[in-house]
Amino acid sequence: MDEKLAQSIKREGACDFVPKNNLARLVPAIERELKSGKKTEKTRTPAKKGKK
């Protein structure tokens, strides 16, 4: 996948892009998303917690 396609995917909503030839970026990307999800969960209002 070339850089232009990766940029396009990120504009569509992807938070990160990990190419097959650079899997060293996979673990940090997962850790970053897990932290982000925890922060989001802490800031959700009680009324929204039950709805998905």
C-alpha positions in Angstrom: 0.0 0.0 0.0 1.5 3.4 -0.9 1.5 6.5 1.2 -1.3 8.2 -0.7 -3.6 5.3 -0.1 -2.6 5.2 3.6 -3.4 9.0 3.9 -6.7 8.5 2.2 -7.6 5.7 4.7 -6.6 7.9 7.6 -8.8 10.7 6.3 -11.7 8.2 6.2 -11.4 7.6 10.0 -8.5 5.2 10.6 -6.4 6.3 13.5 -3.2 4.5 12.4 -1.7 2.6 9.6 0.7 -0.3 10.1 2.3 -1.6 6.9 3.2 -5.3 6.7 6.9 -4.4 6.3 6.9 -2.4 9.6 5.1 -4.6 12.1 7.2 -3.0 14.9 4.5 -0.2 14.9 1.7 -2.7 15.6 2.1 -3.0 19.4 2.5 0.7 20.0 -0.6 1.4 17.8 -2.6 -1.1 19.8 -1.4 0.3 23.2 -2.3 3.8 22.0 -5.8 2.8 21.1 -6.3 0.9 24.3 -5.3 4.0 26.3 -7.6 6.1 24.1 -10.5 3.8 24.7 -10.0 3.8 28.5 -10.0 7.6 28.5 -13.1 7.7 26.4 -14.8 5.2 28.8 -13.9 7.3 31.8 -15.4 10.5 30.2 -18.7 8.9 29.0 -21.8 9.9 31.0 -23.7 7.2 32.9 -26.6 7.5 30.5 -24.5 6.7 27.5 -22.6 3.8 29.1 -25.5 1.4 28.6 -26.1 2.4 25.0 -23.8 1.4 22.1 
